[in-house]
Amino acid sequence: MIVLGVESSCDETGLALYDTDRGLLSHALHSQVAMHEEYGGVVPELASRDHIRRAIPLLQQALQDAGIAARDVDAIAYTQGPGLAGALLVGSSIACSLGLALDKPVLGVHHLEGHLLSPLLASDPPEFPFVALLVSGGHTQLMRVDGVGQYELLGETVDDAAGEAFDKSAKLLGLGYPGGPAISRLAEFGDPAAYKLPRPMLHSKDLNFSFSGLKTAVLTVVKKQDAANVCEQSKADIARGFVDAIVDVLVAKCVAALKQTGLKRLVIAGGVGANSQLRAALNAAAAKKRFRVYYPELEFCTDNGAMIAFAGAQRLQINPQAARREYAFNVRPRWPLDELRVI
């Protein structure tokens, strides 16, 4: 069964083809980072318009790279939510229009389920059950995963997510957009002893997170330094203090989740999962605590069509009737992952 995946939840347009027999056949991706950079963040209307321009050329590229025709596709999976409403509507309308034109069934997929299952695309995928840390955009969650559609929420952020804290703190340091990769690179040159920033909820005795106070701590330090005159070394030191604080909290909560569930497999999914400092700290903790940690391939950490095609294929293997030939659609900008069940 060949599934076409369509991803358009935010500022990446992704089209991919996944074959349940042969694996991932192709994926094509366009990032809007350069377009949004001058605004310091994603502009929803611009994002939606750009998805319209990019989707069909990316589809043609994915089909060409896979060496198949559109009629060879068996089903179409698309991101139904969560995300930006306008961007989701573009991808959903394109997927359902293709389904109507090709007489193929369509299936709405949860964006975070795509991230959650993306490490299964790796050459050494984890087996169920496992604990998953989802650190994608506005989401920071710990989940117990017993199978496709079998998710138990263990903890989540009560305010800003880790990704939001990265972007906002980077902006305070004048690093522009996207802030996450920029602040991580700068942190490599910082002194870890220069600034000891707070580790919110590190000792809360639960698995929830909070990062708004950490962002405020960065703001306070920058103001004391006189934002207009902060030298590059001071910026690097602040960045290092910030990154170390986030990493310490994420690692501690992951270790606590494994202990609470009794599991020995940890999956990291989402854009922050590409962070080199987080990976190094988790690998060190895994060696010390004797658990295994799995990451998606770097190209699948950010939003992409491959994870949507794969998630759709997994659900269709469980229930081939999950896809439909009814092409009216709706989107879910807010959609808690733990509401999902096996269809």
C-alpha positions as CSV (number, residue, x, y, z in Angstrom):
1,M,0.0,0.0,0.0
2,I,1.4,3.4,-1.0
3,V,0.4,6.4,1.0
4,L,0.9,10.0,0.1
5,G,1.5,12.3,3.0
6,V,0.7,16.0,3.0
7,E,2.0,18.3,5.8
8,S,1.2,22.0,6.1
9,S,0.6,22.7,9.7
10,C,2.9,25.7,10.1
11,D,5.8,26.9,8.0
12,E,7.0,23.8,6.2
13,T,5.3,22.3,3.2
14,G,6.0,18.5,3.0
15,L,4.9,15.9,0.5
16,A,6.1,12.3,0.8
17,L,5.3,8.7,-0.4
18,Y,5.5,5.7,1.9
19,D,5.1,2.1,0.8
20,T,4.2,-0.4,3.6
21,D,6.3,-3.0,1.7
22,R,9.3,-1.0,0.6
23,G,9.4,1.8,3.2
24,L,9.8,5.5,2.4
25,L,9.9,6.1,-1.3
26,S,10.5,9.8,-1.4
27,H,9.9,13.1,0.4
28,A,10.0,16.7,-0.8
29,L,10.1,19.6,1.6
30,H,10.1,23.4,1.4
31,S,10.8,25.5,4.5
32,Q,9.5,29.1,4.8
33,V,12.2,30.2,7.2
34,A,13.7,32.7,4.8
35,M,10.3,34.3,4.1
36,H,9.4,34.7,7.8
37,E,12.9,35.7,9.0
38,E,12.4,39.4,8.4
39,Y,9.3,39.4,10.5
40,G,10.9,37.6,13.5
41,G,8.3,34.8,13.4
42,V,5.7,33.0,11.4
43,V,3.1,35.2,9.7
44,P,0.1,32.9,9.3
45,E,-1.4,34.5,6.2
46,L,2.0,34.4,4.4
47,A,2.4,30.8,5.5
48,S,-0.9,29.8,4.0
49,R,-0.3,31.5,0.7
50,D,3.1,29.9,0.4
51,H,1.7,26.4,1.0
52,I,-0.7,27.0,-2.0
53,R,2.3,27.8,-4.2
54,R,4.5,24.9,-3.1
55,A,2.3,21.9,-2.7
56,I,1.7,20.8,-6.3
57,P,5.4,21.3,-7.4
58,L,6.5,19.3,-4.3
59,L,4.0,16.6,-5.2
60,Q,5.4,16.3,-8.7
61,Q,8.9,16.1,-7.3
62,A,7.9,13.4,-4.8
63,L,6.2,11.3,-7.5
64,Q,9.2,11.7,-9.9
65,D,11.7,10.8,-7.1
66,A,9.7,7.7,-6.3
67,G,9.3,6.7,-9.9
68,I,5.5,6.3,-9.7
69,A,2.4,8.0,-11.1
70,A,-0.3,9.7,-9.1
71,R,-2.7,6.8,-10.0
72,D,-0.4,4.4,-8.2
73,V,-1.1,6.0,-4.8
74,D,-3.5,3.9,-2.7
75,A,-4.5,6.5,0.0
76,I,-3.8,10.1,1.0
77,A,-2.9,11.2,4.5
78,Y,-2.9,14.8,5.5
79,T,-2.3,16.8,8.7
80,Q,-5.7,17.7,10.1
81,G,-4.3,19.4,13.2
82,P,-3.0,20.8,15.4
83,G,-1.5,23.9,13.8
84,L,-2.3,27.2,12.1
85,A,-5.9,27.1,10.9
86,G,-5.3,28.6,7.5
87,A,-2.2,26.5,6.8
88,L,-4.1,23.3,7.8
89,L,-7.0,24.3,5.5
90,V,-4.6,24.5,2.6
91,G,-3.1,21.1,3.1
92,S,-6.5,19.5,3.8
93,S,-8.1,21.0,0.8
94,I,-5.3,19.9,-1.5
95,A,-5.3,16.4,-0.1
96,C,-9.1,16.0,-0.4
97,S,-9.1,17.5,-3.9
98,L,-6.4,15.0,-5.0
99,G,-8.5,12.2,-3.4
100,L,-11.6,13.3,-5.3
101,A,-9.7,13.7,-8.6
102,L,-7.9,10.4,-8.3
103,D,-10.8,8.5,-6.6
104,K,-8.5,7.6,-3.6
105,P,-9.5,7.5,0.1
106,V,-8.2,10.2,2.4
107,L,-7.3,10.2,6.1
108,G,-6.7,13.1,8.5
109,V,-3.6,12.6,10.7
110,H,-2.6,14.2,14.0
111,H,0.5,16.3,13.5
112,L,2.0,15.2,16.8
113,E,1.3,11.6,16.1
114,G,3.5,12.0,13.0
115,H,6.3,13.4,15.2
116,L,5.8,10.7,17.8
117,L,6.1,7.9,15.2
118,S,8.9,9.5,13.1
119,P,11.7,7.6,15.0
120,L,10.2,4.4,13.6
121,L,11.4,5.5,10.2
122,A,15.0,5.2,11.4
123,S,17.2,2.2,10.5
124,D,17.1,1.1,14.2
125,P,13.5,1.8,15.3
126,P,12.3,1.4,18.8
127,E,9.8,-1.3,19.8
128,F,6.6,-0.6,21.7
129,P,6.1,0.3,24.6
130,F,8.2,3.4,25.2
131,V,8.2,6.8,26.8
132,A,8.2,9.6,24.3
133,L,9.3,13.2,24.9
134,L,7.5,15.4,22.3
135,V,9.3,18.8,22.0
136,S,7.8,20.4,18.9
137,G,6.9,24.1,18.5
138,G,4.3,24.9,21.1
139,H,4.3,21.4,22.6
140,T,6.4,19.8,25.4
141,Q,4.8,16.6,26.5
142,L,5.8,13.2,28.0
143,M,3.8,10.3,26.7
144,R,3.6,6.6,27.4
145,V,3.2,4.9,24.0
146,D,2.0,1.3,23.9
147,G,1.2,1.2,20.2
148,V,-0.3,3.2,17.4
149,G,-3.1,5.2,18.9
150,Q,-2.3,4.0,22.4
151,Y,-1.1,7.1,24.2
152,E,-1.1,8.1,27.8
153,L,-0.2,11.7,28.8
154,L,2.3,11.6,31.6
155,G,3.1,15.3,31.8
156,E,3.1,18.5,29.8
157,T,4.0,22.2,29.9
158,V,1.8,24.4,32.0
159,D,2.8,27.6,30.1
160,D,5.5,28.1,27.5
161,A,6.9,25.1,25.7
162,A,10.6,24.5,25.3
163,G,10.6,25.5,21.7
164,E,8.8,28.7,22.5
165,A,11.3,29.5,25.2
166,F,14.1,28.9,22.7
167,D,12.7,31.3,20.2
168,K,11.7,34.0,22.7
169,S,15.0,33.9,24.5
170,A,16.9,34.0,21.2
171,K,15.0,37.1,20.3
172,L,15.9,38.8,23.6
173,L,19.6,38.2,22.6
174,G,19.1,39.7,19.2
175,L,19.6,36.4,17.4
176,G,16.6,36.6,15.0
177,Y,14.4,33.8,13.7
178,P,14.4,30.8,14.0
179,G,15.9,31.2,17.4
180,G,16.3,27.6,18.6
181,P,19.2,26.6,16.3
182,A,20.9,30.1,16.7
183,I,20.9,30.1,20.5
184,S,22.2,26.5,20.6
185,R,25.1,27.4,18.3
186,L,25.9,30.4,20.4
187,A,25.8,28.4,23.6
188,E,28.7,26.3,22.4
189,F,31.0,29.3,23.0
190,G,29.6,30.2,26.4
191,D,30.9,29.6,29.9
192,P,28.7,27.2,31.8
193,A,29.6,28.8,35.1
194,A,28.8,32.4,34.1
195,Y,25.0,32.3,34.6
196,K,23.1,29.8,36.7
197,L,19.6,30.3,35.5
198,P,16.5,28.7,37.2
199,R,15.4,25.1,36.4
200,P,11.6,25.5,36.6
201,M,9.7,22.6,38.2
202,L,12.8,20.5,38.4
203,H,11.8,19.2,41.8
204,S,8.0,19.4,41.4
205,K,7.6,15.6,41.9
206,D,5.5,15.4,38.8
207,L,6.2,15.2,35.1
208,N,5.0,18.7,34.1
209,F,7.1,21.5,32.7
210,S,7.2,25.3,32.9
211,F,9.5,27.5,30.9
212,S,8.0,31.0,31.0
213,G,10.0,31.8,34.2
214,L,13.2,30.8,32.5
215,K,12.5,33.1,29.6
216,T,11.8,35.9,32.2
217,A,15.1,35.1,33.9
218,V,16.9,35.6,30.5
219,L,15.1,39.0,30.1
220,T,16.2,40.1,33.6
221,V,19.8,39.2,32.9
222,V,19.8,41.0,29.5
223,K,18.3,44.1,31.1
224,K,20.9,44.2,33.8
225,Q,23.6,43.9,31.1
226,D,22.0,46.8,29.1
227,A,20.6,45.0,26.0
228,A,22.1,47.5,23.6
229,N,25.6,46.9,24.8
230,V,25.7,43.2,25.6
231,C,29.0,41.9,24.2
232,E,29.1,38.7,22.1
233,Q,30.8,36.7,24.9
234,S,28.1,37.7,27.4
235,K,25.5,36.7,24.9
236,A,27.2,33.3,24.5
237,D,27.4,32.9,28.3
238,I,23.7,33.7,28.7
239,A,22.8,31.3,25.9
240,R,24.8,28.6,27.6
241,G,23.1,29.2,30.9
242,F,19.7,29.1,29.1
243,V,20.4,25.9,27.1
244,D,21.9,24.1,30.2
245,A,18.7,24.9,32.2
246,I,16.3,23.6,29.6
247,V,18.4,20.5,29.0
248,D,18.7,19.7,32.7
249,V,14.9,19.9,33.2
250,L,14.1,17.8,30.1
251,V,16.6,15.1,31.0
252,A,15.5,14.9,34.6
253,K,11.8,14.6,33.6
254,C,12.6,11.9,31.1
255,V,14.5,9.9,33.6
256,A,11.7,10.3,36.1
257,A,9.1,9.2,33.5
258,L,11.1,6.0,32.7
259,K,11.4,5.3,36.5
260,Q,7.6,5.9,37.0
261,T,6.6,3.6,34.1
262,G,9.3,1.0,34.5
263,L,10.2,1.3,30.8
264,K,13.7,1.2,29.4
265,R,13.1,2.9,26.0
266,L,12.9,6.6,25.5
267,V,12.0,8.3,22.2
268,I,12.7,12.0,21.4
269,A,10.5,13.6,18.7
270,G,10.0,17.1,17.4
271,G,12.3,20.0,16.4
272,V,14.0,20.4,19.7
273,G,15.0,16.8,19.4
274,A,17.7,17.9,16.9
275,N,19.4,20.0,19.7
276,S,23.0,18.7,20.1
277,Q,23.2,19.6,23.8
278,L,20.0,17.7,24.6
279,R,21.2,14.7,22.6
280,A,24.5,14.7,24.4
281,A,23.0,14.9,27.8
282,L,20.4,12.2,27.1
283,N,23.0,9.9,25.8
284,A,25.1,10.4,28.9
285,A,22.0,9.8,31.1
286,A,21.2,6.7,29.1
287,A,24.6,5.2,29.6
288,K,24.5,5.9,33.4
289,K,20.9,4.8,34.0
290,R,21.0,1.9,31.5
291,F,18.1,2.8,29.2
292,R,18.1,3.3,25.4
293,V,17.2,6.6,23.7
294,Y,16.0,6.8,20.1
295,Y,15.9,9.9,17.9
296,P,14.4,10.5,14.5
297,E,16.8,11.2,11.6
298,L,17.7,14.9,11.6
299,E,15.8,15.5,8.4
300,F,12.6,14.2,10.1
301,C,12.9,16.3,13.3
302,T,11.2,19.3,11.8
303,D,7.8,19.1,10.2
304,N,7.7,16.9,7.1
305,G,5.4,14.9,4.9
306,A,7.2,11.6,5.6
307,M,6.0,11.4,9.1
308,I,2.4,12.1,8.0
309,A,2.6,9.4,5.3
310,F,4.0,6.9,7.8
311,A,1.5,7.7,10.5
312,G,-1.3,7.4,8.0
313,A,0.1,4.0,6.7
314,Q,0.3,2.7,10.3
315,R,-3.3,3.5,11.0
316,L,-4.5,2.0,7.7
317,Q,-2.6,-1.2,8.4
318,I,-4.6,-1.5,11.7
319,N,-7.9,-0.5,10.0
320,P,-8.0,-0.3,6.2
321,Q,-11.5,1.3,6.5
322,A,-10.0,4.3,8.4
323,A,-9.6,6.2,5.1
324,R,-12.8,7.5,3.4
325,R,-14.0,8.6,0.0
326,E,-15.9,11.5,1.5
327,Y,-14.0,14.7,0.6
328,A,-15.7,17.3,2.8
329,F,-13.1,18.2,5.4
330,N,-12.5,20.1,8.6
331,V,-9.4,21.0,10.6
332,R,-8.5,20.9,14.3
333,P,-6.1,23.7,15.2
334,R,-6.2,22.5,18.8
335,W,-6.3,18.7,19.2
336,P,-4.9,17.0,22.3
337,L,-2.8,14.0,21.4
338,D,-4.2,11.8,24.2
339,E,-7.7,12.1,22.6
340,L,-6.4,9.8,19.8
341,R,-7.4,6.1,19.9
342,V,-6.9,3.2,17.5
343,I,-9.4,3.6,14.8
